[in-house]
């Protein structure tokens, strides 16, 4: 394994640890918001149990004299704001859990690929590095100024590895698309074959002025 490959494989556990840390922080924020919401509901309960909807005027249309109107209105307003914040935090928790699941799936695919490569190496009776991987896809267009162009991808490049995807576990182009969607703003290690020479590139999928996160078109390599 090269130094670059070791660095790339080491990034996945760190990314997973960062995601778990983010989830823990979000859960702490969620509990804080829920405690604040409960405190304001207790305020309303202490004002004759007016709740969120009970009228603050009497039967004759005058402001009620038996409750602190300012305190009730303030509590109601704060509850609405905190509930919106709570909803936003819960959405972030859901997204972080999806991201954690994606990290686990990528690790499982990577571990499986490494196990298959090791088994093949032993079966052939010579080191894995003596049996170069075959390309499974080809780059047939690259838009100027796109993330793919910045990374150094060129038309005609044959893809040997794309993040966690390689010859051993590649199933379809959708496999590459999934890796890209789960790696927005995160560096991917991409190995290509160009004029018989291997090149390792650092590609960061991200939003740009063009379509998609890469700005290139990848097609299945037909042998």
C-alpha positions as a printed NumPy array, in Angstrom:
array([[  0.   ,   0.   ,   0.   ],
       [  1.402,   3.408,  -0.965],
       [  1.662,   6.366,   1.436],
       [ -1.256,   8.051,  -0.363],
       [ -3.407,   4.927,  -0.144],
       [ -2.594,   4.58 ,   3.558],
       [ -3.599,   8.206,   4.113],
       [ -6.858,   7.694,   2.193],
       [ -7.771,   4.553,   4.131],
       [ -6.955,   6.351,   7.386],
       [ -9.357,   9.17 ,   6.586],
       [-12.441,   6.936,   6.752],
       [-12.188,   6.044,  10.498],
       [-11.499,   9.711,  11.319],
       [-14.535,  10.808,   9.271],
       [-16.675,   8.252,  11.119],
       [-15.37 ,   9.461,  14.492],
       [-16.115,  13.071,  13.506],
       [-19.667,  12.117,  12.516],
       [-20.246,  10.347,  15.852],
       [-18.921,  13.426,  17.685],
       [-21.312,  15.616,  15.661],
       [-24.259,  13.363,  16.564],
       [-23.369,  13.492,  20.278],
       [-23.188,  17.293,  20.17 ],
       [-26.536,  17.488,  18.352],
       [-28.154,  15.203,  20.928],
       [-26.873,  17.467,  23.715],
       [-28.349,  20.461,  21.89 ],
       [-31.649,  18.58 ,  21.458],
       [-31.86 ,  17.868,  25.199],
       [-31.105,  21.518,  26.017],
       [-33.891,  22.704,  23.713],
       [-36.375,  20.224,  25.182],
       [-35.511,  21.398,  28.712],
       [-36.062,  25.042,  27.703],
       [-39.382,  24.218,  26.015],
       [-40.545,  22.367,  29.153],
       [-39.562,  25.344,  31.317],
       [-41.702,  27.721,  29.238],
       [-44.626,  25.282,  29.299],
       [-44.277,  25.277,  33.089],
       [-44.578,  29.081,  32.966],
       [-47.852,  28.764,  31.047],
       [-49.069,  26.123,  33.479],
       [-48.352,  28.532,  36.327],
       [-50.528,  31.171,  34.614],
       [-53.842,  29.418,  35.184],
       [-52.796,  26.713,  32.721],
       [-53.469,  28.962,  29.732],
       [-51.424,  26.802,  27.375],
       [-50.645,  27.877,  23.81 ],
       [-54.147,  28.534,  22.522],
       [-56.386,  29.741,  25.347],
       [-57.713,  33.313,  24.76 ],
       [-56.05 ,  36.133,  26.682],
       [-59.246,  38.255,  26.767],
       [-62.32 ,  37.773,  28.9  ],
       [-65.876,  37.212,  27.695],
       [-66.292,  40.963,  27.23 ],
       [-63.181,  41.293,  25.094],
       [-60.973,  42.93 ,  27.744],
       [-57.451,  41.692,  28.561],
       [-57.57 ,  39.092,  31.289],
       [-56.574,  40.385,  34.705],
       [-55.941,  36.962,  36.254],
       [-52.767,  36.215,  34.265],
       [-49.514,  38.015,  33.448],
       [-50.151,  38.75 ,  29.771],
       [-46.566,  39.787,  29.023],
       [-45.189,  36.633,  30.596],
       [-47.668,  34.424,  28.726],
       [-46.999,  36.054,  25.341],
       [-43.23 ,  35.85 ,  25.887],
       [-43.424,  32.171,  26.858],
       [-45.596,  31.329,  23.852],
       [-43.245,  33.156,  21.464],
       [-40.173,  31.436,  22.9  ],
       [-41.826,  28.025,  22.716],
       [-42.556,  28.5  ,  18.991],
       [-38.958,  29.609,  18.313],
       [-37.481,  26.736,  20.33 ],
       [-39.735,  24.188,  18.634],
       [-38.478,  25.405,  15.233],
       [-34.887,  25.079,  16.488],
       [-35.696,  21.591,  17.787],
       [-37.087,  20.579,  14.395],
       [-33.91 ,  21.824,  12.666],
       [-31.67 ,  19.933,  15.09 ],
       [-33.64 ,  16.709,  14.576],
       [-33.177,  17.087,  10.822],
       [-29.423,  17.469,  11.353],
       [-29.424,  14.353,  13.545],
       [-31.189,  12.396,  10.804],
       [-28.675,  13.573,   8.177],
       [-25.732,  12.719,  10.443],
       [-27.124,   9.218,  11.044],
       [-27.44 ,   8.705,   7.28 ],
       [-23.836,   9.879,   6.896],
       [-22.668,   7.471,   9.605],
       [-24.472,   4.63 ,   7.837],
       [-22.736,   5.61 ,   4.578],
       [-19.315,   5.529,   6.298],
       [-20.076,   2.041,   7.613],
       [-21.157,   0.803,   4.173],
       [-18.02 ,   2.207,   2.532],
       [-15.817,   0.567,   5.174],
       [-17.586,  -2.747,   4.66 ],
       [-17.08 ,  -2.521,   0.894],
       [-13.413,  -1.537,   1.349],
       [-12.759,  -4.388,   3.81 ],
       [-14.414,  -6.861,   1.469],
       [-12.35 ,  -5.627,  -1.486],
       [ -9.114,  -5.887,   0.499],
       [-10.001,  -9.412,   1.619],
       [-10.745, -10.439,  -1.967],
       [ -7.476,  -8.94 ,  -3.191],
       [ -5.517, -10.723,  -0.471],
       [ -7.208, -14.041,  -1.266],
       [ -6.454, -13.598,  -4.975],
       [ -2.844, -12.721,  -4.201],
       [ -2.383, -15.898,  -2.165],
       [ -4.11 , -17.979,  -4.812],
       [ -1.845, -16.701,  -7.566],
       [  1.195, -17.271,  -5.387],
       [  2.793, -13.851,  -5.9  ],
       [  2.464, -10.406,  -4.302],
       [ -0.687,  -8.416,  -4.952],
       [  1.332,  -5.536,  -6.423],
       [  2.517,  -7.832,  -9.268],
       [ -1.045,  -8.159, -10.513],
       [ -2.184,  -4.672, -11.51 ],
       [ -5.94 ,  -4.009, -11.307],
       [ -7.976,  -3.606, -14.455],
       [ -9.902,  -0.451, -15.304],
       [-13.687,  -0.598, -15.12 ],
       [-14.734,   2.84 , -16.41 ],
       [-13.481,   5.642, -18.628],
       [-13.719,   9.446, -18.573],
       [-15.22 ,  10.661, -21.863],
       [-15.685,  14.373, -21.076],
       [-14.366,  16.936, -18.58 ],
       [-15.779,  20.467, -18.214],
       [-13.23 ,  23.293, -17.833],
       [-13.058,  24.714, -14.311],
       [-14.955,  21.762, -12.833],
       [-13.837,  19.777,  -9.754],
       [-12.786,  16.946, -12.114],
       [-10.685,  19.329, -14.197],
       [ -9.068,  20.847, -11.088],
       [ -8.199,  17.35 ,  -9.852],
       [ -6.419,  16.605, -13.142],
       [ -8.854,  14.149, -14.727],
       [ -8.518,  14.007, -18.514],
       [-10.636,  12.625, -21.333],
       [ -9.612,   9.044, -22.013],
       [ -8.468,   8.299, -18.464],
       [ -9.333,   4.738, -17.501],
       [-10.442,   4.451, -13.871],
       [ -8.757,   1.805, -11.717],
       [-10.015,   3.026,  -8.336],
       [-12.595,   5.639,  -7.388],
       [-12.701,   6.149,  -3.624],
       [-13.769,   2.804,  -2.198],
       [-14.797,   1.479,  -5.62 ],
       [-12.366,  -0.755,  -7.504],
       [-12.385,  -3.641,  -9.967],
       [-13.187,  -6.159,  -7.257],
       [-16.359,  -4.529,  -5.924],
       [-17.523,  -2.437,  -8.913],
       [-21.074,  -3.322,  -9.942],
       [-22.411,  -0.379, -11.928],
       [-21.891,   3.351, -12.529],
       [-24.519,   3.92 ,  -9.84 ],
       [-21.911,   2.616,  -7.38 ],
       [-19.645,   5.56 ,  -8.313],
       [-22.574,   8.003,  -8.121],
       [-23.354,   6.837,  -4.572],
       [-19.758,   7.389,  -3.451],
       [-19.8  ,  10.897,  -4.98 ],
       [-23.07 ,  11.874,  -3.252],
       [-21.74 ,  10.717,   0.123],
       [-18.386,  12.495,  -0.359],
       [-19.41 ,  16.083,  -1.11 ],
       [-16.613,  18.455,   0.024],
       [-14.475,  15.442,   1.044],
       [-11.318,  14.339,  -0.841],
       [-11.529,  11.106,  -2.831],
       [ -8.491,   9.135,  -3.967],
       [ -8.862,   8.33 ,  -7.689],
       [ -6.387,   6.133,  -9.565],
       [ -6.431,   6.256, -13.384],
       [ -4.522,   4.626, -16.194],
       [ -3.286,   7.187, -18.754],
       [ -1.207,   6.118, -21.75 ],
       [ -0.088,   3.013, -19.891],
       [  0.909,   4.936, -16.75 ],
       [ -0.9  ,   4.949, -13.396],
       [ -1.756,   8.355, -11.925],
       [ -3.244,   8.94 ,  -8.472],
       [ -5.437,  12.036,  -8.166],
       [ -7.174,  13.851,  -5.337],
       [-10.761,  14.666,  -6.337],
       [-13.105,  16.743,  -4.143],
       [-16.805,  16.518,  -5.245],
       [-18.471,  19.888,  -4.693],
       [-20.999,  22.368,  -6.041],
       [-19.705,  24.545,  -8.844],
       [-21.157,  26.685, -11.644],
       [-21.941,  23.644, -13.808],
       [-24.057,  20.538, -13.33 ],
       [-23.395,  17.859, -10.745],
       [-20.575,  17.579,  -8.219],
       [-17.8  ,  16.486, -10.601],
       [-18.208,  18.196, -13.975],
       [-17.206,  15.119, -15.96 ],
       [-18.908,  12.183, -17.636],
       [-17.851,   8.634, -16.762],
       [-18.877,   5.685, -18.919],
       [-18.582,   1.96 , -18.523],
       [-15.38 ,   0.619, -20.069],
       [-16.114,  -1.853, -22.824],
       [-13.447,  -4.481, -23.32 ]])
